[in-house]
């Protein structure tokens, strides 16, 4: 419990606390935290992870409110299932590619896992001036998983 909170919540809090004074002095900045769809909907067997991501979501919202008038935008990207080693790391036996593909086909409306590059493109957009009016938002990137 403490370890996962230390990484997922404390890490974000202390990084924000270190960056915000410089951003405030400059009068601008963008912080993009990593939440998760599991921070809003929960999942079986990963209560601590879900709790940390819920904390990240609310920390992001609160900080966005605190710093909106400072010209600092604070957001969170909330991925669903992404095709990375983390997807298999909590399992005793790593799942096969066929298993993951079948699971994605059955559970994710678009029928596949996200690729890391797809998440990165959303982060790049949020960091850009094209998203200048966005702050305090949780941006789900989940192939319509949470649309149900």
mmCIF file of the C-alpha atoms, coordinates in Angstrom:
data_MODEL
# 
_entry.id   MODEL 
# 
loop_
_atom_site.group_PDB 
_atom_site.id 
_atom_site.type_symbol 
_atom_site.label_atom_id 
_atom_site.label_alt_id 
_atom_site.label_comp_id 
_atom_site.label_asym_id 
_atom_site.label_entity_id 
_atom_site.label_seq_id 
_atom_site.pdbx_PDB_ins_code 
_atom_site.Cartn_x 
_atom_site.Cartn_y 
_atom_site.Cartn_z 
_atom_site.occupancy 
_atom_site.B_iso_or_equiv 
_atom_site.pdbx_formal_charge 
_atom_site.auth_seq_id 
_atom_site.auth_comp_id 
_atom_site.auth_asym_id 
_atom_site.auth_atom_id 
_atom_site.pdbx_PDB_model_num 
ATOM 1   C CA . UNK A 1 1   ? 0.000   0.000   0.000   1.00 0.00 ? 1   UNK A CA 1 
ATOM 2   C CA . UNK A 1 2   ? 2.616   2.558   1.095   1.00 0.00 ? 2   UNK A CA 1 
ATOM 3   C CA . UNK A 1 3   ? 5.009   1.681   -1.724  1.00 0.00 ? 3   UNK A CA 1 
ATOM 4   C CA . UNK A 1 4   ? 2.460   2.142   -4.503  1.00 0.00 ? 4   UNK A CA 1 
ATOM 5   C CA . UNK A 1 5   ? 1.198   5.378   -2.918  1.00 0.00 ? 5   UNK A CA 1 
ATOM 6   C CA . UNK A 1 6   ? 4.792   6.550   -2.647  1.00 0.00 ? 6   UNK A CA 1 
ATOM 7   C CA . UNK A 1 7   ? 5.390   6.065   -6.351  1.00 0.00 ? 7   UNK A CA 1 
ATOM 8   C CA . UNK A 1 8   ? 2.006   6.985   -7.838  1.00 0.00 ? 8   UNK A CA 1 
ATOM 9   C CA . UNK A 1 9   ? 0.892   9.815   -5.550  1.00 0.00 ? 9   UNK A CA 1 
ATOM 10  C CA . UNK A 1 10  ? 3.852   11.126  -3.557  1.00 0.00 ? 10  UNK A CA 1 
ATOM 11  C CA . UNK A 1 11  ? 6.052   11.109  -6.664  1.00 0.00 ? 11  UNK A CA 1 
ATOM 12  C CA . UNK A 1 12  ? 3.595   13.268  -8.580  1.00 0.00 ? 12  UNK A CA 1 
ATOM 13  C CA . UNK A 1 13  ? 2.974   15.586  -5.630  1.00 0.00 ? 13  UNK A CA 1 
ATOM 14  C CA . UNK A 1 14  ? 6.662   16.253  -4.987  1.00 0.00 ? 14  UNK A CA 1 
ATOM 15  C CA . UNK A 1 15  ? 7.507   16.703  -8.680  1.00 0.00 ? 15  UNK A CA 1 
ATOM 16  C CA . UNK A 1 16  ? 4.669   19.211  -9.030  1.00 0.00 ? 16  UNK A CA 1 
ATOM 17  C CA . UNK A 1 17  ? 5.773   20.995  -5.884  1.00 0.00 ? 17  UNK A CA 1 
ATOM 18  C CA . UNK A 1 18  ? 9.300   21.282  -7.301  1.00 0.00 ? 18  UNK A CA 1 
ATOM 19  C CA . UNK A 1 19  ? 8.186   22.516  -10.742 1.00 0.00 ? 19  UNK A CA 1 
ATOM 20  C CA . UNK A 1 20  ? 5.371   24.883  -9.818  1.00 0.00 ? 20  UNK A CA 1 
ATOM 21  C CA . UNK A 1 21  ? 7.471   27.754  -8.383  1.00 0.00 ? 21  UNK A CA 1 
ATOM 22  C CA . UNK A 1 22  ? 9.467   28.042  -11.623 1.00 0.00 ? 22  UNK A CA 1 
ATOM 23  C CA . UNK A 1 23  ? 6.313   27.859  -13.730 1.00 0.00 ? 23  UNK A CA 1 
ATOM 24  C CA . UNK A 1 24  ? 4.593   30.422  -11.542 1.00 0.00 ? 24  UNK A CA 1 
ATOM 25  C CA . UNK A 1 25  ? 7.556   32.807  -11.824 1.00 0.00 ? 25  UNK A CA 1 
ATOM 26  C CA . UNK A 1 26  ? 7.473   32.413  -15.621 1.00 0.00 ? 26  UNK A CA 1 
ATOM 27  C CA . UNK A 1 27  ? 3.689   32.827  -15.731 1.00 0.00 ? 27  UNK A CA 1 
ATOM 28  C CA . UNK A 1 28  ? 3.103   29.654  -17.695 1.00 0.00 ? 28  UNK A CA 1 
ATOM 29  C CA . UNK A 1 29  ? 3.580   25.920  -17.737 1.00 0.00 ? 29  UNK A CA 1 
ATOM 30  C CA . UNK A 1 30  ? 1.911   22.599  -18.301 1.00 0.00 ? 30  UNK A CA 1 
ATOM 31  C CA . UNK A 1 31  ? 1.939   19.593  -16.005 1.00 0.00 ? 31  UNK A CA 1 
ATOM 32  C CA . UNK A 1 32  ? 0.571   16.336  -17.349 1.00 0.00 ? 32  UNK A CA 1 
ATOM 33  C CA . UNK A 1 33  ? 0.087   13.647  -14.732 1.00 0.00 ? 33  UNK A CA 1 
ATOM 34  C CA . UNK A 1 34  ? -0.606  10.010  -15.418 1.00 0.00 ? 34  UNK A CA 1 
ATOM 35  C CA . UNK A 1 35  ? -3.890  8.793   -14.015 1.00 0.00 ? 35  UNK A CA 1 
ATOM 36  C CA . UNK A 1 36  ? -5.737  5.712   -15.219 1.00 0.00 ? 36  UNK A CA 1 
ATOM 37  C CA . UNK A 1 37  ? -9.243  4.699   -16.119 1.00 0.00 ? 37  UNK A CA 1 
ATOM 38  C CA . UNK A 1 38  ? -8.988  2.489   -13.033 1.00 0.00 ? 38  UNK A CA 1 
ATOM 39  C CA . UNK A 1 39  ? -8.854  5.624   -10.877 1.00 0.00 ? 39  UNK A CA 1 
ATOM 40  C CA . UNK A 1 40  ? -12.509 6.255   -11.704 1.00 0.00 ? 40  UNK A CA 1 
ATOM 41  C CA . UNK A 1 41  ? -14.056 2.838   -12.206 1.00 0.00 ? 41  UNK A CA 1 
ATOM 42  C CA . UNK A 1 42  ? -12.014 0.413   -10.096 1.00 0.00 ? 42  UNK A CA 1 
ATOM 43  C CA . UNK A 1 43  ? -10.997 -3.132  -10.901 1.00 0.00 ? 43  UNK A CA 1 
ATOM 44  C CA . UNK A 1 44  ? -10.882 -6.452  -9.104  1.00 0.00 ? 44  UNK A CA 1 
ATOM 45  C CA . UNK A 1 45  ? -7.652  -7.347  -7.318  1.00 0.00 ? 45  UNK A CA 1 
ATOM 46  C CA . UNK A 1 46  ? -5.909  -3.977  -7.677  1.00 0.00 ? 46  UNK A CA 1 
ATOM 47  C CA . UNK A 1 47  ? -7.531  -1.837  -4.975  1.00 0.00 ? 47  UNK A CA 1 
ATOM 48  C CA . UNK A 1 48  ? -4.329  -0.032  -3.987  1.00 0.00 ? 48  UNK A CA 1 
ATOM 49  C CA . UNK A 1 49  ? -3.525  0.839   -7.613  1.00 0.00 ? 49  UNK A CA 1 
ATOM 50  C CA . UNK A 1 50  ? -7.061  2.118   -8.204  1.00 0.00 ? 50  UNK A CA 1 
ATOM 51  C CA . UNK A 1 51  ? -6.931  4.182   -5.009  1.00 0.00 ? 51  UNK A CA 1 
ATOM 52  C CA . UNK A 1 52  ? -3.646  5.801   -6.026  1.00 0.00 ? 52  UNK A CA 1 
ATOM 53  C CA . UNK A 1 53  ? -4.945  6.735   -9.449  1.00 0.00 ? 53  UNK A CA 1 
ATOM 54  C CA . UNK A 1 54  ? -8.106  8.205   -7.918  1.00 0.00 ? 54  UNK A CA 1 
ATOM 55  C CA . UNK A 1 55  ? -5.837  10.281  -5.694  1.00 0.00 ? 55  UNK A CA 1 
ATOM 56  C CA . UNK A 1 56  ? -3.868  11.437  -8.752  1.00 0.00 ? 56  UNK A CA 1 
ATOM 57  C CA . UNK A 1 57  ? -7.105  12.511  -10.439 1.00 0.00 ? 57  UNK A CA 1 
ATOM 58  C CA . UNK A 1 58  ? -8.204  14.623  -7.483  1.00 0.00 ? 58  UNK A CA 1 
ATOM 59  C CA . UNK A 1 59  ? -4.715  16.016  -6.915  1.00 0.00 ? 59  UNK A CA 1 
ATOM 60  C CA . UNK A 1 60  ? -4.702  17.066  -10.583 1.00 0.00 ? 60  UNK A CA 1 
ATOM 61  C CA . UNK A 1 61  ? -8.101  18.750  -10.273 1.00 0.00 ? 61  UNK A CA 1 
ATOM 62  C CA . UNK A 1 62  ? -7.190  20.574  -7.058  1.00 0.00 ? 62  UNK A CA 1 
ATOM 63  C CA . UNK A 1 63  ? -3.839  21.779  -8.384  1.00 0.00 ? 63  UNK A CA 1 
ATOM 64  C CA . UNK A 1 64  ? -5.476  22.935  -11.626 1.00 0.00 ? 64  UNK A CA 1 
ATOM 65  C CA . UNK A 1 65  ? -7.855  25.076  -9.583  1.00 0.00 ? 65  UNK A CA 1 
ATOM 66  C CA . UNK A 1 66  ? -5.027  26.388  -7.408  1.00 0.00 ? 66  UNK A CA 1 
ATOM 67  C CA . UNK A 1 67  ? -2.903  27.453  -10.390 1.00 0.00 ? 67  UNK A CA 1 
ATOM 68  C CA . UNK A 1 68  ? -5.380  28.364  -13.143 1.00 0.00 ? 68  UNK A CA 1 
ATOM 69  C CA . UNK A 1 69  ? -4.816  32.105  -12.599 1.00 0.00 ? 69  UNK A CA 1 
ATOM 70  C CA . UNK A 1 70  ? -1.044  31.561  -12.657 1.00 0.00 ? 70  UNK A CA 1 
ATOM 71  C CA . UNK A 1 71  ? -1.122  30.529  -16.321 1.00 0.00 ? 71  UNK A CA 1 
ATOM 72  C CA . UNK A 1 72  ? -0.325  26.938  -15.407 1.00 0.00 ? 72  UNK A CA 1 
ATOM 73  C CA . UNK A 1 73  ? -2.357  24.116  -16.884 1.00 0.00 ? 73  UNK A CA 1 
ATOM 74  C CA . UNK A 1 74  ? -2.516  20.816  -15.009 1.00 0.00 ? 74  UNK A CA 1 
ATOM 75  C CA . UNK A 1 75  ? -4.097  17.749  -16.579 1.00 0.00 ? 75  UNK A CA 1 
ATOM 76  C CA . UNK A 1 76  ? -4.002  13.978  -16.385 1.00 0.00 ? 76  UNK A CA 1 
ATOM 77  C CA . UNK A 1 77  ? -3.899  11.401  -19.133 1.00 0.00 ? 77  UNK A CA 1 
ATOM 78  C CA . UNK A 1 78  ? -5.859  8.307   -18.105 1.00 0.00 ? 78  UNK A CA 1 
ATOM 79  C CA . UNK A 1 79  ? -4.935  5.324   -20.245 1.00 0.00 ? 79  UNK A CA 1 
ATOM 80  C CA . UNK A 1 80  ? -6.837  2.090   -20.382 1.00 0.00 ? 80  UNK A CA 1 
ATOM 81  C CA . UNK A 1 81  ? -4.974  -1.087  -21.236 1.00 0.00 ? 81  UNK A CA 1 
ATOM 82  C CA . UNK A 1 82  ? -1.702  -0.320  -23.024 1.00 0.00 ? 82  UNK A CA 1 
ATOM 83  C CA . UNK A 1 83  ? 0.505   -2.900  -24.711 1.00 0.00 ? 83  UNK A CA 1 
ATOM 84  C CA . UNK A 1 84  ? 3.491   -2.587  -22.356 1.00 0.00 ? 84  UNK A CA 1 
ATOM 85  C CA . UNK A 1 85  ? 5.332   -4.987  -20.028 1.00 0.00 ? 85  UNK A CA 1 
ATOM 86  C CA . UNK A 1 86  ? 3.374   -3.530  -17.075 1.00 0.00 ? 86  UNK A CA 1 
ATOM 87  C CA . UNK A 1 87  ? 0.251   -5.222  -18.407 1.00 0.00 ? 87  UNK A CA 1 
ATOM 88  C CA . UNK A 1 88  ? 1.823   -8.588  -17.581 1.00 0.00 ? 88  UNK A CA 1 
ATOM 89  C CA . UNK A 1 89  ? 3.953   -7.674  -14.573 1.00 0.00 ? 89  UNK A CA 1 
ATOM 90  C CA . UNK A 1 90  ? 1.384   -8.458  -11.878 1.00 0.00 ? 90  UNK A CA 1 
ATOM 91  C CA . UNK A 1 91  ? 0.706   -11.970 -13.106 1.00 0.00 ? 91  UNK A CA 1 
ATOM 92  C CA . UNK A 1 92  ? 2.509   -15.122 -11.968 1.00 0.00 ? 92  UNK A CA 1 
ATOM 93  C CA . UNK A 1 93  ? 2.750   -16.381 -15.550 1.00 0.00 ? 93  UNK A CA 1 
ATOM 94  C CA . UNK A 1 94  ? 2.963   -13.744 -18.278 1.00 0.00 ? 94  UNK A CA 1 
ATOM 95  C CA . UNK A 1 95  ? -0.006  -13.951 -20.643 1.00 0.00 ? 95  UNK A CA 1 
ATOM 96  C CA . UNK A 1 96  ? 0.549   -14.940 -24.235 1.00 0.00 ? 96  UNK A CA 1 
ATOM 97  C CA . UNK A 1 97  ? 0.082   -12.509 -27.106 1.00 0.00 ? 97  UNK A CA 1 
ATOM 98  C CA . UNK A 1 98  ? -2.924  -14.571 -28.241 1.00 0.00 ? 98  UNK A CA 1 
ATOM 99  C CA . UNK A 1 99  ? -4.489  -14.286 -24.780 1.00 0.00 ? 99  UNK A CA 1 
ATOM 100 C CA . UNK A 1 100 ? -3.997  -10.497 -24.655 1.00 0.00 ? 100 UNK A CA 1 
ATOM 101 C CA . UNK A 1 101 ? -5.344  -10.042 -28.176 1.00 0.00 ? 101 UNK A CA 1 
ATOM 102 C CA . UNK A 1 102 ? -8.403  -12.162 -27.388 1.00 0.00 ? 102 UNK A CA 1 
ATOM 103 C CA . UNK A 1 103 ? -8.995  -10.327 -24.100 1.00 0.00 ? 103 UNK A CA 1 
ATOM 104 C CA . UNK A 1 104 ? -8.770  -6.954  -25.837 1.00 0.00 ? 104 UNK A CA 1 
ATOM 105 C CA . UNK A 1 105 ? -11.126 -8.100  -28.572 1.00 0.00 ? 105 UNK A CA 1 
ATOM 106 C CA . UNK A 1 106 ? -13.707 -9.200  -25.993 1.00 0.00 ? 106 UNK A CA 1 
ATOM 107 C CA . UNK A 1 107 ? -13.443 -6.274  -23.564 1.00 0.00 ? 107 UNK A CA 1 
ATOM 108 C CA . UNK A 1 108 ? -12.310 -3.126  -25.389 1.00 0.00 ? 108 UNK A CA 1 
ATOM 109 C CA . UNK A 1 109 ? -14.822 -1.683  -27.866 1.00 0.00 ? 109 UNK A CA 1 
ATOM 110 C CA . UNK A 1 110 ? -12.136 -0.871  -30.462 1.00 0.00 ? 110 UNK A CA 1 
ATOM 111 C CA . UNK A 1 111 ? -10.961 -4.484  -30.160 1.00 0.00 ? 111 UNK A CA 1 
ATOM 112 C CA . UNK A 1 112 ? -7.289  -3.961  -29.335 1.00 0.00 ? 112 UNK A CA 1 
ATOM 113 C CA . UNK A 1 113 ? -4.829  -2.654  -26.771 1.00 0.00 ? 113 UNK A CA 1 
ATOM 114 C CA . UNK A 1 114 ? -3.493  0.884   -27.008 1.00 0.00 ? 114 UNK A CA 1 
ATOM 115 C CA . UNK A 1 115 ? 0.062   1.353   -28.202 1.00 0.00 ? 115 UNK A CA 1 
ATOM 116 C CA . UNK A 1 116 ? 2.415   3.555   -26.146 1.00 0.00 ? 116 UNK A CA 1 
ATOM 117 C CA . UNK A 1 117 ? 2.801   5.921   -29.108 1.00 0.00 ? 117 UNK A CA 1 
ATOM 118 C CA . UNK A 1 118 ? -0.948  6.595   -29.069 1.00 0.00 ? 118 UNK A CA 1 
ATOM 119 C CA . UNK A 1 119 ? -0.769  7.721   -25.457 1.00 0.00 ? 119 UNK A CA 1 
ATOM 120 C CA . UNK A 1 120 ? 2.309   9.836   -26.229 1.00 0.00 ? 120 UNK A CA 1 
ATOM 121 C CA . UNK A 1 121 ? 0.472   11.669  -29.015 1.00 0.00 ? 121 UNK A CA 1 
ATOM 122 C CA . UNK A 1 122 ? -2.284  12.656  -26.569 1.00 0.00 ? 122 UNK A CA 1 
ATOM 123 C CA . UNK A 1 123 ? 0.341   13.924  -24.118 1.00 0.00 ? 123 UNK A CA 1 
ATOM 124 C CA . UNK A 1 124 ? 1.987   15.966  -26.899 1.00 0.00 ? 124 UNK A CA 1 
ATOM 125 C CA . UNK A 1 125 ? -1.370  17.502  -27.810 1.00 0.00 ? 125 UNK A CA 1 
ATOM 126 C CA . UNK A 1 126 ? -2.171  18.392  -24.200 1.00 0.00 ? 126 UNK A CA 1 
ATOM 127 C CA . UNK A 1 127 ? 1.240   20.029  -23.807 1.00 0.00 ? 127 UNK A CA 1 
ATOM 128 C CA . UNK A 1 128 ? 0.737   22.095  -26.959 1.00 0.00 ? 128 UNK A CA 1 
ATOM 129 C CA . UNK A 1 129 ? -0.883  25.486  -27.416 1.00 0.00 ? 129 UNK A CA 1 
ATOM 130 C CA . UNK A 1 130 ? -3.690  23.710  -29.284 1.00 0.00 ? 130 UNK A CA 1 
ATOM 131 C CA . UNK A 1 131 ? -4.957  22.624  -25.838 1.00 0.00 ? 131 UNK A CA 1 
ATOM 132 C CA . UNK A 1 132 ? -4.492  26.037  -24.209 1.00 0.00 ? 132 UNK A CA 1 
ATOM 133 C CA . UNK A 1 133 ? -7.992  26.117  -22.689 1.00 0.00 ? 133 UNK A CA 1 
ATOM 134 C CA . UNK A 1 134 ? -7.708  22.660  -21.140 1.00 0.00 ? 134 UNK A CA 1 
ATOM 135 C CA . UNK A 1 135 ? -6.862  22.402  -17.465 1.00 0.00 ? 135 UNK A CA 1 
ATOM 136 C CA . UNK A 1 136 ? -8.149  20.212  -14.653 1.00 0.00 ? 136 UNK A CA 1 
ATOM 137 C CA . UNK A 1 137 ? -9.281  17.541  -17.114 1.00 0.00 ? 137 UNK A CA 1 
ATOM 138 C CA . UNK A 1 138 ? -8.854  13.803  -16.934 1.00 0.00 ? 138 UNK A CA 1 
ATOM 139 C CA . UNK A 1 139 ? -8.378  12.645  -20.523 1.00 0.00 ? 139 UNK A CA 1 
ATOM 140 C CA . UNK A 1 140 ? -9.318  9.001   -21.000 1.00 0.00 ? 140 UNK A CA 1 
ATOM 141 C CA . UNK A 1 141 ? -7.446  7.197   -23.766 1.00 0.00 ? 141 UNK A CA 1 
ATOM 142 C CA . UNK A 1 142 ? -9.100  3.807   -23.575 1.00 0.00 ? 142 UNK A CA 1 
ATOM 143 C CA . UNK A 1 143 ? -10.620 2.697   -26.877 1.00 0.00 ? 143 UNK A CA 1 
ATOM 144 C CA . UNK A 1 144 ? -14.121 3.533   -25.562 1.00 0.00 ? 144 UNK A CA 1 
ATOM 145 C CA . UNK A 1 145 ? -13.783 1.144   -22.591 1.00 0.00 ? 145 UNK A CA 1 
ATOM 146 C CA . UNK A 1 146 ? -15.312 3.681   -20.189 1.00 0.00 ? 146 UNK A CA 1 
ATOM 147 C CA . UNK A 1 147 ? -17.974 4.804   -22.668 1.00 0.00 ? 147 UNK A CA 1 
ATOM 148 C CA . UNK A 1 148 ? -20.132 1.839   -21.728 1.00 0.00 ? 148 UNK A CA 1 
# 
